[in-house]
Amino acid sequence: MTIQGLQLGPALNAVAETPISISGTAGADLSVQGRGFSMPDLTKALEGSGHLAVKDGKIEGVHILQEVVSALNVAGMSLGDAKATAFSTIETDLAIKQGVINVQRLLMDSHDFQATGGGTIGFDQRLNLAVNLNLSQDVSQKIAAASPVVKIALKDGRLSLPLTITGTAQAPSYGVDVKGLTGKVQEQVKKRVEEAVDGLLKGTTKPEDLQKDGKELLKGLFGR
């Protein structure tokens, strides 16, 4: 089954009403089969796979970056519309089995970030998604200016964050994988230490410069 040019918002609203909805122009290539006379039987027996692409739309009801800022405990930041996330593209491969949609090779492009990942969405509306958010340089710098830890975690001026989306479509929960973020901080600290040692061995870094860099690194980590 091939679908092109479908306006996703009205189509989803006709199926189910949730606090979060997706608008945009959708195209899909799906191969599914199932059996049953009731909706529970049909959804449980439905199986198939395919590819879905949505262009130039919005996720209404949630501002993903604002959820990230909240999860990082960054105070006093406003990132525009608090209840919508605009995107240029959402693409994913799908595999449907036993009432669960497996989201594979998810890609979402937005002006402020790119997200990649996957997970599951149940026909019972349960969510279990894990994505990696690569924030734009502009957004990364804004968040880093308000968070010393985030500033250390920057790589090439940009922030990459592991984000989890759990709960249900009615009440989704967003969280930043703190362990993953800590790993990025450790990686950047290790890199800076290695660069400093290399500079000392080559004679391009003076001991007093190393001491200054160390103080700046500690200030970045602890905010003082």
C-alpha positions in Angstrom: 0.0 0.0 0.0 1.4 3.4 -1.0 0.2 6.7 0.3 1.3 10.1 -0.9 0.3 13.6 0.0 -1.8 12.7 3.1 -2.5 15.5 5.5 -1.5 13.8 8.7 -3.2 16.0 11.3 -6.8 15.4 10.2 -6.1 11.7 9.6 -4.7 11.1 13.1 -7.4 13.2 14.8 -10.0 10.9 13.1 -8.3 7.9 14.7 -7.6 9.1 18.2 -7.5 12.3 20.2 -4.3 12.9 22.2 -2.7 16.0 23.8 0.0 15.6 21.3 -0.6 15.6 17.5 1.5 15.7 14.4 0.7 17.7 11.3 2.4 17.7 7.9 2.3 16.0 4.5 2.8 12.3 4.8 3.9 9.6 2.4 4.1 5.9 3.3 4.9 2.6 1.7 3.4 -0.1 3.9 2.8 -3.9 3.6 0.5 -5.1 6.4 -1.8 -8.0 7.0 -4.1 -9.0 9.9 -7.3 -10.7 10.9 -10.0 -10.3 13.5 -13.4 -8.8 14.0 -12.7 -6.5 16.9 -10.2 -3.8 17.2 -8.2 -5.5 20.0 -8.0 -8.7 17.9 -7.1 -6.9 14.8 -4.3 -4.8 16.3 -2.8 -7.8 18.1 -2.8 -9.8 14.9 -1.6 -7.0 12.6 1.8 -7.6 11.1 3.9 -5.8 8.5 6.6 -3.3 7.7 7.2 -0.2 5.7 8.5 3.3 5.5 6.9 6.6 6.6 8.0 10.2 5.8 6.4 13.4 7.0 7.4 16.8 5.5 7.1 20.3 6.8 5.0 19.8 9.9 4.6 20.4 13.6 4.4 18.3 16.7 1.6 20.1 18.5 1.5 19.9 22.3 5.2 19.7 23.1 8.3 21.8 22.6 11.1 19.2 22.5 13.9 21.6 23.2 12.0 23.1 26.1 11.6 19.6 27.6 15.4 19.1 27.2 16.1 22.4 29.0 13.7 21.4 31.8 15.4 17.9 32.1 18.8 19.6 32.3 17.5 22.0 35.1 18.5 25.0 33.1 16.6 27.9 34.5 15.3 31.1 32.8 15.5 29.9 29.2 12.7 30.5 26.7 13.0 28.8 23.3 9.9 30.2 21.5 6.6 28.5 21.2 6.2 26.4 24.4 3.7 24.0 22.9 4.9 23.1 19.4 8.0 21.7 17.7 8.4 22.5 14.0 10.2 20.1 11.7 11.2 19.8 8.0 11.4 16.0 7.9 10.5 13.0 10.0 11.4 9.6 8.4 11.4 6.1 9.8 11.2 2.5 8.9 8.4 0.6 10.7 7.9 -3.0 11.7 4.5 -3.9 13.2 3.9 -7.1 15.3 1.8 -8.1 18.2 0.3 -4.7 18.8 3.6 -2.9 18.8 5.1 -0.6 16.2 8.9 -0.8 16.1 10.4 2.5 15.0 13.7 1.9 13.3 16.3 4.3 11.9 14.2 7.3 12.9 15.4 10.7 11.5 13.9 14.0 12.4 15.3 17.3 11.0 14.4 20.6 12.6 15.9 24.1 12.4 17.2 23.7 15.9 18.3 20.1 16.0 18.5 16.7 14.3 17.3 13.6 16.1 18.2 10.0 15.3 17.1 6.8 17.1 14.3 4.4 17.5 12.1 2.4 19.9 8.5 1.2 20.2 5.0 2.7 20.1 2.2 0.4 21.2 -1.3 0.4 19.9 -2.1 0.9 23.5 -0.3 4.3 23.1 2.7 3.2 25.3 5.9 4.9 24.3 9.5 3.7 24.7 11.8 5.7 22.4 15.5 6.6 22.7 16.9 9.3 20.4 20.1 11.3 20.1 19.6 15.0 19.8 22.3 16.9 17.9 21.5 20.6 18.7 22.3 23.5 16.4 25.3 25.6 17.3 23.1 28.5 18.2 20.9 26.5 20.6 23.9 24.7 22.0 25.6 28.0 22.9 22.5 29.3 24.6 22.1 26.3 26.8 25.9 26.2 27.5 25.9 29.8 28.6 23.4 28.8 31.4 24.9 25.5 32.4 28.6 24.9 33.2 28.3 21.1 32.8 26.7 21.5 29.3 29.5 23.9 28.4 32.1 21.2 29.1 30.1 18.6 27.1 30.1 20.6 23.9 32.0 19.1 21.0 32.9 21.3 18.1 30.6 24.0 19.6 27.6 21.7 19.6 25.7 19.6 22.1 24.6 16.1 21.5 22.2 14.7 24.1 20.6 11.2 24.6 16.9 11.7 25.1 14.3 9.2 26.3 10.6 9.4 25.6 8.4 7.1 27.8 5.0 7.0 29.3 2.0 7.2 27.0 0.8 9.4 24.1 -1.7 10.8 26.6 1.0 11.6 29.2 4.5 11.4 27.7 7.6 11.7 29.9 10.9 13.2 28.6 14.3 12.6 30.2 17.9 13.2 29.4 20.2 10.2 29.9 22.4 11.8 32.6 24.8 8.8 32.4 25.3 9.5 28.7 25.8 13.2 29.3 28.3 12.5 32.1 30.2 10.3 29.7 30.4 13.1 27.2 31.7 15.4 29.9 34.4 12.9 30.9 35.3 12.5 27.2 35.8 16.2 26.8 37.8 16.5 30.0 40.1 13.6 29.0 40.6 15.2 25.6 41.6 18.5 27.2 44.0 16.8 29.6 45.6 14.9 26.7 46.0 18.1 24.7 47.6 19.8 27.7 50.1 17.0 28.4 50.9 16.9 24.7 51.5 20.6 24.7 53.9 20.3 27.7 55.9 17.6 26.0 56.2 19.5 22.8 57.0 22.8 24.7 54.0 24.6 23.2 52.3 24.9 26.6 53.8 26.5 29.6 53.2 25.3 33.2 51.5 28.5 34.1 49.2 28.2 31.1 48.3 24.7 32.2 47.4 25.9 35.6 45.2 28.6 34.1 43.5 26.1 31.9 42.9 23.8 34.9 41.2 26.6 36.8 39.0 27.3 33.9 38.1 23.7 33.5 37.2 23.4 37.2 35.2 26.6 36.9 33.3 25.1 34.0 32.6 21.9 35.9 31.5 23.5 39.2 30.4 26.9 38.1 32.9 28.7 40.3 
